[in-house]
Amino acid sequence: MESFKQLSEEITTSNLFNSALTHRSVGKDNNERLEFLGDAVLGLVIANLLFEKFPDCDEGDLSRLRAHLVCKRALAELARDAKLSALLKLGAGEKKSGGHFRASILADCLEAIFGAVYLLKGFEFTTKFIKSLYEKPLESLPDIDELKDPKTRLQEYLQSRQIDVPNYIVLKEWGEGNDKRFSVKCIVHELDISSEGEEKSKKKAEQLAASNLLKKLQKK
């Protein structure tokens, strides 16, 4: 794997690295504990890289950037680029259900590899390894405002114009379990404008309503 060339045979043939590649569906000697450790190591490394790269960013913006870089989706993309699916060790059931290509399994495996590398080679080496994998993602980060959720962006839009924050009202709630739905209205009384959103959770419905209202305001 091109991305892992810097890892010596000492690392890639070790029991720890083998465990990092092993999903829990295989048995007791799996990557869950290494994933836990790798997640913490990754968070610290990325936090430090962002702290140095963006000296003018506040805590909130740095947290959003870090979340964007370490989320399961981002990790799965890195794992796919590294052709990690070819090395995964899965139980028979996971193999049949396409586990080699499942985003959550790929992301967890990559975090476990970070944990294994850290235990084998220490923090400095692991930092260089993670930095090499994240070279492109760090260069192509989206604008910070794009990473803010719609409710935050709407609130900042209104506050910059000295307008009171919006109110959110649950209009309707129906269904049960996975079929549950919420309809929420977002209202800015001062501007006499509102918008609605319908989603599977109250939080998501509020976010959609805020996004729809922000679009209305920006068109004016």
PyMOL CGO cylinders between C-alpha atoms (Angstrom):
from pymol import cmd
from pymol.cgo import CYLINDER

trace = [
    CYLINDER, 0.00, 0.00, 0.00, 1.48, 3.26, -1.20, 0.3, 1, 1, 1, 1, 1, 1,
    CYLINDER, 1.48, 3.26, -1.20, 0.44, 5.23, 1.90, 0.3, 1, 1, 1, 1, 1, 1,
    CYLINDER, 0.44, 5.23, 1.90, 2.01, 2.70, 4.26, 0.3, 1, 1, 1, 1, 1, 1,
    CYLINDER, 2.01, 2.70, 4.26, 5.42, 2.40, 2.59, 0.3, 1, 1, 1, 1, 1, 1,
    CYLINDER, 5.42, 2.40, 2.59, 7.05, 4.28, 5.44, 0.3, 1, 1, 1, 1, 1, 1,
    CYLINDER, 7.05, 4.28, 5.44, 6.00, 1.51, 7.84, 0.3, 1, 1, 1, 1, 1, 1,
    CYLINDER, 6.00, 1.51, 7.84, 8.85, -0.95, 8.21, 0.3, 1, 1, 1, 1, 1, 1,
    CYLINDER, 8.85, -0.95, 8.21, 8.49, -4.71, 8.06, 0.3, 1, 1, 1, 1, 1, 1,
    CYLINDER, 8.49, -4.71, 8.06, 9.11, -4.66, 11.80, 0.3, 1, 1, 1, 1, 1, 1,
    CYLINDER, 9.11, -4.66, 11.80, 5.78, -2.87, 12.16, 0.3, 1, 1, 1, 1, 1, 1,
    CYLINDER, 5.78, -2.87, 12.16, 3.69, -4.57, 9.48, 0.3, 1, 1, 1, 1, 1, 1,
    CYLINDER, 3.69, -4.57, 9.48, 4.67, -8.11, 10.56, 0.3, 1, 1, 1, 1, 1, 1,
    CYLINDER, 4.67, -8.11, 10.56, 4.10, -7.46, 14.27, 0.3, 1, 1, 1, 1, 1, 1,
    CYLINDER, 4.10, -7.46, 14.27, 1.33, -9.01, 16.33, 0.3, 1, 1, 1, 1, 1, 1,
    CYLINDER, 1.33, -9.01, 16.33, 0.03, -5.54, 17.17, 0.3, 1, 1, 1, 1, 1, 1,
    CYLINDER, 0.03, -5.54, 17.17, -0.33, -4.58, 13.51, 0.3, 1, 1, 1, 1, 1, 1,
    CYLINDER, -0.33, -4.58, 13.51, -2.06, -7.90, 12.83, 0.3, 1, 1, 1, 1, 1, 1,
    CYLINDER, -2.06, -7.90, 12.83, -4.49, -7.17, 15.66, 0.3, 1, 1, 1, 1, 1, 1,
    CYLINDER, -4.49, -7.17, 15.66, -5.14, -3.71, 14.24, 0.3, 1, 1, 1, 1, 1, 1,
    CYLINDER, -5.14, -3.71, 14.24, -6.33, -5.29, 11.00, 0.3, 1, 1, 1, 1, 1, 1,
    CYLINDER, -6.33, -5.29, 11.00, -8.61, -7.78, 12.75, 0.3, 1, 1, 1, 1, 1, 1,
    CYLINDER, -8.61, -7.78, 12.75, -12.31, -7.03, 13.17, 0.3, 1, 1, 1, 1, 1, 1,
    CYLINDER, -12.31, -7.03, 13.17, -14.18, -8.20, 16.25, 0.3, 1, 1, 1, 1, 1, 1,
    CYLINDER, -14.18, -8.20, 16.25, -16.17, -10.64, 14.08, 0.3, 1, 1, 1, 1, 1, 1,
    CYLINDER, -16.17, -10.64, 14.08, -13.01, -12.79, 13.91, 0.3, 1, 1, 1, 1, 1, 1,
    CYLINDER, -13.01, -12.79, 13.91, -12.66, -13.35, 17.63, 0.3, 1, 1, 1, 1, 1, 1,
    CYLINDER, -12.66, -13.35, 17.63, -11.26, -12.05, 20.89, 0.3, 1, 1, 1, 1, 1, 1,
    CYLINDER, -11.26, -12.05, 20.89, -7.92, -10.82, 19.52, 0.3, 1, 1, 1, 1, 1, 1,
    CYLINDER, -7.92, -10.82, 19.52, -9.38, -7.88, 17.59, 0.3, 1, 1, 1, 1, 1, 1,
    CYLINDER, -9.38, -7.88, 17.59, -8.71, -4.19, 17.02, 0.3, 1, 1, 1, 1, 1, 1,
    CYLINDER, -8.71, -4.19, 17.02, -11.23, -2.59, 19.41, 0.3, 1, 1, 1, 1, 1, 1,
    CYLINDER, -11.23, -2.59, 19.41, -8.74, -1.65, 22.15, 0.3, 1, 1, 1, 1, 1, 1,
    CYLINDER, -8.74, -1.65, 22.15, -6.21, -0.38, 19.60, 0.3, 1, 1, 1, 1, 1, 1,
    CYLINDER, -6.21, -0.38, 19.60, -8.97, 1.64, 17.96, 0.3, 1, 1, 1, 1, 1, 1,
    CYLINDER, -8.97, 1.64, 17.96, -9.67, 3.32, 21.32, 0.3, 1, 1, 1, 1, 1, 1,
    CYLINDER, -9.67, 3.32, 21.32, -6.02, 4.26, 21.71, 0.3, 1, 1, 1, 1, 1, 1,
    CYLINDER, -6.02, 4.26, 21.71, -5.60, 5.30, 18.07, 0.3, 1, 1, 1, 1, 1, 1,
    CYLINDER, -5.60, 5.30, 18.07, -8.60, 7.58, 18.27, 0.3, 1, 1, 1, 1, 1, 1,
    CYLINDER, -8.60, 7.58, 18.27, -6.99, 9.48, 21.16, 0.3, 1, 1, 1, 1, 1, 1,
    CYLINDER, -6.99, 9.48, 21.16, -3.60, 9.67, 19.43, 0.3, 1, 1, 1, 1, 1, 1,
    CYLINDER, -3.60, 9.67, 19.43, -5.18, 10.88, 16.18, 0.3, 1, 1, 1, 1, 1, 1,
    CYLINDER, -5.18, 10.88, 16.18, -7.19, 13.55, 18.00, 0.3, 1, 1, 1, 1, 1, 1,
    CYLINDER, -7.19, 13.55, 18.00, -4.07, 14.94, 19.68, 0.3, 1, 1, 1, 1, 1, 1,
    CYLINDER, -4.07, 14.94, 19.68, -1.97, 14.89, 16.51, 0.3, 1, 1, 1, 1, 1, 1,
    CYLINDER, -1.97, 14.89, 16.51, -4.64, 16.64, 14.42, 0.3, 1, 1, 1, 1, 1, 1,
    CYLINDER, -4.64, 16.64, 14.42, -5.33, 19.16, 17.18, 0.3, 1, 1, 1, 1, 1, 1,
    CYLINDER, -5.33, 19.16, 17.18, -1.62, 20.05, 17.30, 0.3, 1, 1, 1, 1, 1, 1,
    CYLINDER, -1.62, 20.05, 17.30, -1.36, 20.33, 13.49, 0.3, 1, 1, 1, 1, 1, 1,
    CYLINDER, -1.36, 20.33, 13.49, -4.39, 22.62, 13.35, 0.3, 1, 1, 1, 1, 1, 1,
    CYLINDER, -4.39, 22.62, 13.35, -3.13, 24.68, 16.30, 0.3, 1, 1, 1, 1, 1, 1,
    CYLINDER, -3.13, 24.68, 16.30, 0.07, 25.39, 14.37, 0.3, 1, 1, 1, 1, 1, 1,
    CYLINDER, 0.07, 25.39, 14.37, -1.56, 25.83, 10.96, 0.3, 1, 1, 1, 1, 1, 1,
    CYLINDER, -1.56, 25.83, 10.96, -4.29, 28.27, 12.07, 0.3, 1, 1, 1, 1, 1, 1,
    CYLINDER, -4.29, 28.27, 12.07, -2.86, 30.58, 14.78, 0.3, 1, 1, 1, 1, 1, 1,
    CYLINDER, -2.86, 30.58, 14.78, -5.80, 33.00, 14.46, 0.3, 1, 1, 1, 1, 1, 1,
    CYLINDER, -5.80, 33.00, 14.46, -8.59, 30.43, 14.85, 0.3, 1, 1, 1, 1, 1, 1,
    CYLINDER, -8.59, 30.43, 14.85, -10.52, 30.28, 18.11, 0.3, 1, 1, 1, 1, 1, 1,
    CYLINDER, -10.52, 30.28, 18.11, -11.35, 27.10, 20.02, 0.3, 1, 1, 1, 1, 1, 1,
    CYLINDER, -11.35, 27.10, 20.02, -14.71, 26.64, 18.33, 0.3, 1, 1, 1, 1, 1, 1,
    CYLINDER, -14.71, 26.64, 18.33, -13.30, 26.85, 14.81, 0.3, 1, 1, 1, 1, 1, 1,
    CYLINDER, -13.30, 26.85, 14.81, -10.40, 24.53, 15.65, 0.3, 1, 1, 1, 1, 1, 1,
    CYLINDER, -10.40, 24.53, 15.65, -12.86, 21.99, 17.07, 0.3, 1, 1, 1, 1, 1, 1,
    CYLINDER, -12.86, 21.99, 17.07, -14.95, 22.09, 13.88, 0.3, 1, 1, 1, 1, 1, 1,
    CYLINDER, -14.95, 22.09, 13.88, -11.87, 21.61, 11.71, 0.3, 1, 1, 1, 1, 1, 1,
    CYLINDER, -11.87, 21.61, 11.71, -10.68, 18.71, 13.85, 0.3, 1, 1, 1, 1, 1, 1,
    CYLINDER, -10.68, 18.71, 13.85, -14.13, 17.06, 13.75, 0.3, 1, 1, 1, 1, 1, 1,
    CYLINDER, -14.13, 17.06, 13.75, -14.13, 17.37, 9.96, 0.3, 1, 1, 1, 1, 1, 1,
    CYLINDER, -14.13, 17.37, 9.96, -10.74, 15.64, 9.70, 0.3, 1, 1, 1, 1, 1, 1,
    CYLINDER, -10.74, 15.64, 9.70, -11.24, 12.80, 12.21, 0.3, 1, 1, 1, 1, 1, 1,
    CYLINDER, -11.24, 12.80, 12.21, -14.86, 11.84, 11.51, 0.3, 1, 1, 1, 1, 1, 1,
    CYLINDER, -14.86, 11.84, 11.51, -15.65, 8.31, 10.29, 0.3, 1, 1, 1, 1, 1, 1,
    CYLINDER, -15.65, 8.31, 10.29, -16.28, 9.53, 6.75, 0.3, 1, 1, 1, 1, 1, 1,
    CYLINDER, -16.28, 9.53, 6.75, -12.87, 11.22, 6.50, 0.3, 1, 1, 1, 1, 1, 1,
    CYLINDER, -12.87, 11.22, 6.50, -11.07, 8.21, 8.00, 0.3, 1, 1, 1, 1, 1, 1,
    CYLINDER, -11.07, 8.21, 8.00, -12.86, 5.81, 5.67, 0.3, 1, 1, 1, 1, 1, 1,
    CYLINDER, -12.86, 5.81, 5.67, -11.76, 7.88, 2.66, 0.3, 1, 1, 1, 1, 1, 1,
    CYLINDER, -11.76, 7.88, 2.66, -8.14, 7.72, 3.83, 0.3, 1, 1, 1, 1, 1, 1,
    CYLINDER, -8.14, 7.72, 3.83, -8.48, 3.97, 4.38, 0.3, 1, 1, 1, 1, 1, 1,
    CYLINDER, -8.48, 3.97, 4.38, -9.86, 3.48, 0.86, 0.3, 1, 1, 1, 1, 1, 1,
    CYLINDER, -9.86, 3.48, 0.86, -7.06, 5.55, -0.65, 0.3, 1, 1, 1, 1, 1, 1,
    CYLINDER, -7.06, 5.55, -0.65, -4.59, 3.32, 1.19, 0.3, 1, 1, 1, 1, 1, 1,
    CYLINDER, -4.59, 3.32, 1.19, -6.33, 0.18, -0.16, 0.3, 1, 1, 1, 1, 1, 1,
    CYLINDER, -6.33, 0.18, -0.16, -6.83, -0.95, 3.42, 0.3, 1, 1, 1, 1, 1, 1,
    CYLINDER, -6.83, -0.95, 3.42, -9.83, -3.12, 2.56, 0.3, 1, 1, 1, 1, 1, 1,
    CYLINDER, -9.83, -3.12, 2.56, -7.46, -5.69, 1.01, 0.3, 1, 1, 1, 1, 1, 1,
    CYLINDER, -7.46, -5.69, 1.01, -5.78, -6.22, 4.40, 0.3, 1, 1, 1, 1, 1, 1,
    CYLINDER, -5.78, -6.22, 4.40, -8.84, -6.39, 6.64, 0.3, 1, 1, 1, 1, 1, 1,
    CYLINDER, -8.84, -6.39, 6.64, -9.44, -9.61, 8.54, 0.3, 1, 1, 1, 1, 1, 1,
    CYLINDER, -9.44, -9.61, 8.54, -13.15, -10.26, 8.95, 0.3, 1, 1, 1, 1, 1, 1,
    CYLINDER, -13.15, -10.26, 8.95, -15.38, -13.08, 10.15, 0.3, 1, 1, 1, 1, 1, 1,
    CYLINDER, -15.38, -13.08, 10.15, -17.39, -15.05, 7.59, 0.3, 1, 1, 1, 1, 1, 1,
    CYLINDER, -17.39, -15.05, 7.59, -20.58, -13.07, 8.21, 0.3, 1, 1, 1, 1, 1, 1,
    CYLINDER, -20.58, -13.07, 8.21, -18.93, -9.70, 7.75, 0.3, 1, 1, 1, 1, 1, 1,
    CYLINDER, -18.93, -9.70, 7.75, -17.20, -10.89, 4.58, 0.3, 1, 1, 1, 1, 1, 1,
    CYLINDER, -17.20, -10.89, 4.58, -20.50, -11.97, 3.05, 0.3, 1, 1, 1, 1, 1, 1,
    CYLINDER, -20.50, -11.97, 3.05, -22.20, -8.66, 3.93, 0.3, 1, 1, 1, 1, 1, 1,
    CYLINDER, -22.20, -8.66, 3.93, -19.47, -6.56, 2.30, 0.3, 1, 1, 1, 1, 1, 1,
    CYLINDER, -19.47, -6.56, 2.30, -17.63, -5.58, 5.47, 0.3, 1, 1, 1, 1, 1, 1,
    CYLINDER, -17.63, -5.58, 5.47, -14.39, -4.99, 3.57, 0.3, 1, 1, 1, 1, 1, 1,
    CYLINDER, -14.39, -4.99, 3.57, -15.93, -1.85, 2.11, 0.3, 1, 1, 1, 1, 1, 1,
    CYLINDER, -15.93, -1.85, 2.11, -18.01, -0.64, 5.06, 0.3, 1, 1, 1, 1, 1, 1,
    CYLINDER, -18.01, -0.64, 5.06, -16.99, 2.88, 6.08, 0.3, 1, 1, 1, 1, 1, 1,
    CYLINDER, -16.99, 2.88, 6.08, -17.24, 2.27, 9.83, 0.3, 1, 1, 1, 1, 1, 1,
    CYLINDER, -17.24, 2.27, 9.83, -15.04, -0.85, 9.68, 0.3, 1, 1, 1, 1, 1, 1,
    CYLINDER, -15.04, -0.85, 9.68, -12.43, 0.86, 7.51, 0.3, 1, 1, 1, 1, 1, 1,
    CYLINDER, -12.43, 0.86, 7.51, -12.35, 3.92, 9.77, 0.3, 1, 1, 1, 1, 1, 1,
    CYLINDER, -12.35, 3.92, 9.77, -12.02, 1.83, 12.94, 0.3, 1, 1, 1, 1, 1, 1,
    CYLINDER, -12.02, 1.83, 12.94, -9.23, -0.22, 11.40, 0.3, 1, 1, 1, 1, 1, 1,
    CYLINDER, -9.23, -0.22, 11.40, -7.24, 2.87, 10.46, 0.3, 1, 1, 1, 1, 1, 1,
    CYLINDER, -7.24, 2.87, 10.46, -7.57, 4.23, 14.00, 0.3, 1, 1, 1, 1, 1, 1,
    CYLINDER, -7.57, 4.23, 14.00, -6.40, 0.86, 15.33, 0.3, 1, 1, 1, 1, 1, 1,
    CYLINDER, -6.40, 0.86, 15.33, -3.35, 1.08, 13.06, 0.3, 1, 1, 1, 1, 1, 1,
    CYLINDER, -3.35, 1.08, 13.06, -2.55, 4.49, 14.54, 0.3, 1, 1, 1, 1, 1, 1,
    CYLINDER, -2.55, 4.49, 14.54, -2.77, 2.91, 17.99, 0.3, 1, 1, 1, 1, 1, 1,
    CYLINDER, -2.77, 2.91, 17.99, -0.49, 0.03, 17.01, 0.3, 1, 1, 1, 1, 1, 1,
    CYLINDER, -0.49, 0.03, 17.01, 2.08, 2.32, 15.39, 0.3, 1, 1, 1, 1, 1, 1,
    CYLINDER, 2.08, 2.32, 15.39, 2.08, 4.51, 18.50, 0.3, 1, 1, 1, 1, 1, 1,
    CYLINDER, 2.08, 4.51, 18.50, 2.79, 1.55, 20.78, 0.3, 1, 1, 1, 1, 1, 1,
    CYLINDER, 2.79, 1.55, 20.78, 5.52, 0.24, 18.49, 0.3, 1, 1, 1, 1, 1, 1,
    CYLINDER, 5.52, 0.24, 18.49, 7.28, 3.45, 17.48, 0.3, 1, 1, 1, 1, 1, 1,
    CYLINDER, 7.28, 3.45, 17.48, 6.19, 6.23, 19.82, 0.3, 1, 1, 1, 1, 1, 1,
    CYLINDER, 6.19, 6.23, 19.82, 4.42, 9.54, 19.42, 0.3, 1, 1, 1, 1, 1, 1,
    CYLINDER, 4.42, 9.54, 19.42, 6.92, 11.38, 17.20, 0.3, 1, 1, 1, 1, 1, 1,
    CYLINDER, 6.92, 11.38, 17.20, 6.96, 8.66, 14.54, 0.3, 1, 1, 1, 1, 1, 1,
    CYLINDER, 6.96, 8.66, 14.54, 3.17, 8.30, 14.69, 0.3, 1, 1, 1, 1, 1, 1,
    CYLINDER, 3.17, 8.30, 14.69, 2.78, 12.05, 14.25, 0.3, 1, 1, 1, 1, 1, 1,
    CYLINDER, 2.78, 12.05, 14.25, 4.86, 11.95, 11.06, 0.3, 1, 1, 1, 1, 1, 1,
    CYLINDER, 4.86, 11.95, 11.06, 2.89, 8.95, 9.81, 0.3, 1, 1, 1, 1, 1, 1,
    CYLINDER, 2.89, 8.95, 9.81, -0.49, 10.62, 10.41, 0.3, 1, 1, 1, 1, 1, 1,
    CYLINDER, -0.49, 10.62, 10.41, 0.75, 13.89, 8.95, 0.3, 1, 1, 1, 1, 1, 1,
    CYLINDER, 0.75, 13.89, 8.95, 1.78, 12.12, 5.73, 0.3, 1, 1, 1, 1, 1, 1,
    CYLINDER, 1.78, 12.12, 5.73, -1.69, 10.54, 5.38, 0.3, 1, 1, 1, 1, 1, 1,
    CYLINDER, -1.69, 10.54, 5.38, -3.41, 13.86, 6.05, 0.3, 1, 1, 1, 1, 1, 1,
    CYLINDER, -3.41, 13.86, 6.05, -1.30, 15.96, 3.69, 0.3, 1, 1, 1, 1, 1, 1,
    CYLINDER, -1.30, 15.96, 3.69, -4.04, 16.40, 1.07, 0.3, 1, 1, 1, 1, 1, 1,
    CYLINDER, -4.04, 16.40, 1.07, -6.98, 16.77, 3.51, 0.3, 1, 1, 1, 1, 1, 1,
    CYLINDER, -6.98, 16.77, 3.51, -5.08, 19.47, 5.41, 0.3, 1, 1, 1, 1, 1, 1,
    CYLINDER, -5.08, 19.47, 5.41, -4.41, 21.37, 2.17, 0.3, 1, 1, 1, 1, 1, 1,
    CYLINDER, -4.41, 21.37, 2.17, -8.02, 21.17, 0.98, 0.3, 1, 1, 1, 1, 1, 1,
    CYLINDER, -8.02, 21.17, 0.98, -9.94, 22.08, 4.13, 0.3, 1, 1, 1, 1, 1, 1,
    CYLINDER, -9.94, 22.08, 4.13, -13.31, 23.79, 3.48, 0.3, 1, 1, 1, 1, 1, 1,
    CYLINDER, -13.31, 23.79, 3.48, -14.06, 27.29, 4.65, 0.3, 1, 1, 1, 1, 1, 1,
    CYLINDER, -14.06, 27.29, 4.65, -14.75, 27.27, 8.40, 0.3, 1, 1, 1, 1, 1, 1,
    CYLINDER, -14.75, 27.27, 8.40, -18.24, 28.72, 7.90, 0.3, 1, 1, 1, 1, 1, 1,
    CYLINDER, -18.24, 28.72, 7.90, -19.13, 25.69, 5.77, 0.3, 1, 1, 1, 1, 1, 1,
    CYLINDER, -19.13, 25.69, 5.77, -18.39, 23.44, 8.75, 0.3, 1, 1, 1, 1, 1, 1,
    CYLINDER, -18.39, 23.44, 8.75, -20.78, 25.25, 11.08, 0.3, 1, 1, 1, 1, 1, 1,
    CYLINDER, -20.78, 25.25, 11.08, -24.20, 23.67, 11.50, 0.3, 1, 1, 1, 1, 1, 1,
    CYLINDER, -24.20, 23.67, 11.50, -27.19, 25.61, 10.08, 0.3, 1, 1, 1, 1, 1, 1,
    CYLINDER, -27.19, 25.61, 10.08, -28.46, 26.72, 13.51, 0.3, 1, 1, 1, 1, 1, 1,
    CYLINDER, -28.46, 26.72, 13.51, -25.09, 28.26, 14.35, 0.3, 1, 1, 1, 1, 1, 1,
    CYLINDER, -25.09, 28.26, 14.35, -24.81, 29.96, 10.94, 0.3, 1, 1, 1, 1, 1, 1,
    CYLINDER, -24.81, 29.96, 10.94, -28.33, 31.36, 11.21, 0.3, 1, 1, 1, 1, 1, 1,
    CYLINDER, -28.33, 31.36, 11.21, -27.69, 32.66, 14.74, 0.3, 1, 1, 1, 1, 1, 1,
    CYLINDER, -27.69, 32.66, 14.74, -24.45, 34.36, 13.67, 0.3, 1, 1, 1, 1, 1, 1,
    CYLINDER, -24.45, 34.36, 13.67, -26.17, 35.84, 10.62, 0.3, 1, 1, 1, 1, 1, 1,
    CYLINDER, -26.17, 35.84, 10.62, -28.88, 37.36, 12.81, 0.3, 1, 1, 1, 1, 1, 1,
    CYLINDER, -28.88, 37.36, 12.81, -26.55, 38.53, 15.59, 0.3, 1, 1, 1, 1, 1, 1,
    CYLINDER, -26.55, 38.53, 15.59, -24.33, 40.33, 13.06, 0.3, 1, 1, 1, 1, 1, 1,
    CYLINDER, -24.33, 40.33, 13.06, -27.43, 42.38, 12.19, 0.3, 1, 1, 1, 1, 1, 1,
    CYLINDER, -27.43, 42.38, 12.19, -28.51, 42.93, 15.81, 0.3, 1, 1, 1, 1, 1, 1,
    CYLINDER, -28.51, 42.93, 15.81, -31.56, 40.69, 15.37, 0.3, 1, 1, 1, 1, 1, 1,
    CYLINDER, -31.56, 40.69, 15.37, -32.81, 38.39, 18.14, 0.3, 1, 1, 1, 1, 1, 1,
    CYLINDER, -32.81, 38.39, 18.14, -32.11, 34.67, 17.89, 0.3, 1, 1, 1, 1, 1, 1,
    CYLINDER, -32.11, 34.67, 17.89, -34.81, 32.51, 16.27, 0.3, 1, 1, 1, 1, 1, 1,
    CYLINDER, -34.81, 32.51, 16.27, -37.39, 30.38, 18.02, 0.3, 1, 1, 1, 1, 1, 1,
    CYLINDER, -37.39, 30.38, 18.02, -37.95, 26.70, 17.22, 0.3, 1, 1, 1, 1, 1, 1,
    CYLINDER, -37.95, 26.70, 17.22, -41.39, 25.13, 17.62, 0.3, 1, 1, 1, 1, 1, 1,
    CYLINDER, -41.39, 25.13, 17.62, -42.24, 21.45, 17.21, 0.3, 1, 1, 1, 1, 1, 1,
    CYLINDER, -42.24, 21.45, 17.21, -45.32, 21.44, 14.97, 0.3, 1, 1, 1, 1, 1, 1,
    CYLINDER, -45.32, 21.44, 14.97, -45.84, 17.70, 14.83, 0.3, 1, 1, 1, 1, 1, 1,
    CYLINDER, -45.84, 17.70, 14.83, -44.35, 14.46, 16.06, 0.3, 1, 1, 1, 1, 1, 1,
    CYLINDER, -44.35, 14.46, 16.06, -45.46, 11.08, 14.77, 0.3, 1, 1, 1, 1, 1, 1,
    CYLINDER, -45.46, 11.08, 14.77, -44.40, 7.47, 14.22, 0.3, 1, 1, 1, 1, 1, 1,
    CYLINDER, -44.40, 7.47, 14.22, -42.39, 5.12, 16.43, 0.3, 1, 1, 1, 1, 1, 1,
    CYLINDER, -42.39, 5.12, 16.43, -38.85, 3.75, 16.55, 0.3, 1, 1, 1, 1, 1, 1,
    CYLINDER, -38.85, 3.75, 16.55, -36.99, 4.11, 13.26, 0.3, 1, 1, 1, 1, 1, 1,
    CYLINDER, -36.99, 4.11, 13.26, -40.11, 5.54, 11.63, 0.3, 1, 1, 1, 1, 1, 1,
    CYLINDER, -40.11, 5.54, 11.63, -40.37, 8.50, 14.00, 0.3, 1, 1, 1, 1, 1, 1,
    CYLINDER, -40.37, 8.50, 14.00, -40.62, 11.93, 12.35, 0.3, 1, 1, 1, 1, 1, 1,
    CYLINDER, -40.62, 11.93, 12.35, -40.56, 15.52, 13.59, 0.3, 1, 1, 1, 1, 1, 1,
    CYLINDER, -40.56, 15.52, 13.59, -41.82, 18.68, 11.94, 0.3, 1, 1, 1, 1, 1, 1,
    CYLINDER, -41.82, 18.68, 11.94, -40.25, 21.88, 13.30, 0.3, 1, 1, 1, 1, 1, 1,
    CYLINDER, -40.25, 21.88, 13.30, -40.81, 25.55, 12.49, 0.3, 1, 1, 1, 1, 1, 1,
    CYLINDER, -40.81, 25.55, 12.49, -38.01, 28.12, 12.82, 0.3, 1, 1, 1, 1, 1, 1,
    CYLINDER, -38.01, 28.12, 12.82, -39.29, 31.67, 13.36, 0.3, 1, 1, 1, 1, 1, 1,
    CYLINDER, -39.29, 31.67, 13.36, -37.58, 35.06, 13.41, 0.3, 1, 1, 1, 1, 1, 1,
    CYLINDER, -37.58, 35.06, 13.41, -40.33, 37.25, 14.89, 0.3, 1, 1, 1, 1, 1, 1,
    CYLINDER, -40.33, 37.25, 14.89, -38.50, 40.53, 14.32, 0.3, 1, 1, 1, 1, 1, 1,
    CYLINDER, -38.50, 40.53, 14.32, -38.41, 39.90, 10.57, 0.3, 1, 1, 1, 1, 1, 1,
    CYLINDER, -38.41, 39.90, 10.57, -41.80, 38.14, 10.44, 0.3, 1, 1, 1, 1, 1, 1,
    CYLINDER, -41.80, 38.14, 10.44, -40.28, 35.21, 8.58, 0.3, 1, 1, 1, 1, 1, 1,
    CYLINDER, -40.28, 35.21, 8.58, -40.29, 31.46, 9.19, 0.3, 1, 1, 1, 1, 1, 1,
    CYLINDER, -40.29, 31.46, 9.19, -39.44, 28.14, 7.63, 0.3, 1, 1, 1, 1, 1, 1,
    CYLINDER, -39.44, 28.14, 7.63, -40.07, 24.49, 8.37, 0.3, 1, 1, 1, 1, 1, 1,
    CYLINDER, -40.07, 24.49, 8.37, -38.10, 21.27, 8.40, 0.3, 1, 1, 1, 1, 1, 1,
    CYLINDER, -38.10, 21.27, 8.40, -39.11, 17.62, 8.71, 0.3, 1, 1, 1, 1, 1, 1,
    CYLINDER, -39.11, 17.62, 8.71, -36.65, 14.94, 9.79, 0.3, 1, 1, 1, 1, 1, 1,
    CYLINDER, -36.65, 14.94, 9.79, -36.13, 11.76, 11.81, 0.3, 1, 1, 1, 1, 1, 1,
    CYLINDER, -36.13, 11.76, 11.81, -35.10, 13.62, 14.97, 0.3, 1, 1, 1, 1, 1, 1,
    CYLINDER, -35.10, 13.62, 14.97, -35.99, 16.93, 16.55, 0.3, 1, 1, 1, 1, 1, 1,
    CYLINDER, -35.99, 16.93, 16.55, -32.39, 18.12, 16.25, 0.3, 1, 1, 1, 1, 1, 1,
    CYLINDER, -32.39, 18.12, 16.25, -32.17, 17.30, 12.54, 0.3, 1, 1, 1, 1, 1, 1,
    CYLINDER, -32.17, 17.30, 12.54, -35.55, 18.91, 11.90, 0.3, 1, 1, 1, 1, 1, 1,
    CYLINDER, -35.55, 18.91, 11.90, -34.37, 22.10, 13.65, 0.3, 1, 1, 1, 1, 1, 1,
    CYLINDER, -34.37, 22.10, 13.65, -31.19, 22.12, 11.57, 0.3, 1, 1, 1, 1, 1, 1,
    CYLINDER, -31.19, 22.12, 11.57, -33.16, 21.71, 8.34, 0.3, 1, 1, 1, 1, 1, 1,
    CYLINDER, -33.16, 21.71, 8.34, -35.62, 24.45, 9.32, 0.3, 1, 1, 1, 1, 1, 1,
    CYLINDER, -35.62, 24.45, 9.32, -32.71, 26.78, 10.14, 0.3, 1, 1, 1, 1, 1, 1,
    CYLINDER, -32.71, 26.78, 10.14, -31.02, 25.96, 6.84, 0.3, 1, 1, 1, 1, 1, 1,
    CYLINDER, -31.02, 25.96, 6.84, -34.22, 26.69, 4.90, 0.3, 1, 1, 1, 1, 1, 1,
    CYLINDER, -34.22, 26.69, 4.90, -34.71, 29.98, 6.73, 0.3, 1, 1, 1, 1, 1, 1,
    CYLINDER, -34.71, 29.98, 6.73, -31.12, 31.04, 6.15, 0.3, 1, 1, 1, 1, 1, 1,
    CYLINDER, -31.12, 31.04, 6.15, -31.58, 30.44, 2.42, 0.3, 1, 1, 1, 1, 1, 1,
    CYLINDER, -31.58, 30.44, 2.42, -34.67, 32.64, 2.46, 0.3, 1, 1, 1, 1, 1, 1,
    CYLINDER, -34.67, 32.64, 2.46, -32.82, 35.45, 4.23, 0.3, 1, 1, 1, 1, 1, 1,
    CYLINDER, -32.82, 35.45, 4.23, -29.81, 35.27, 1.91, 0.3, 1, 1, 1, 1, 1, 1,
    CYLINDER, -29.81, 35.27, 1.91, -32.06, 35.57, -1.15, 0.3, 1, 1, 1, 1, 1, 1,
    CYLINDER, -32.06, 35.57, -1.15, -33.51, 38.84, 0.14, 0.3, 1, 1, 1, 1, 1, 1,
]
cmd.load_cgo(trace, "trace")
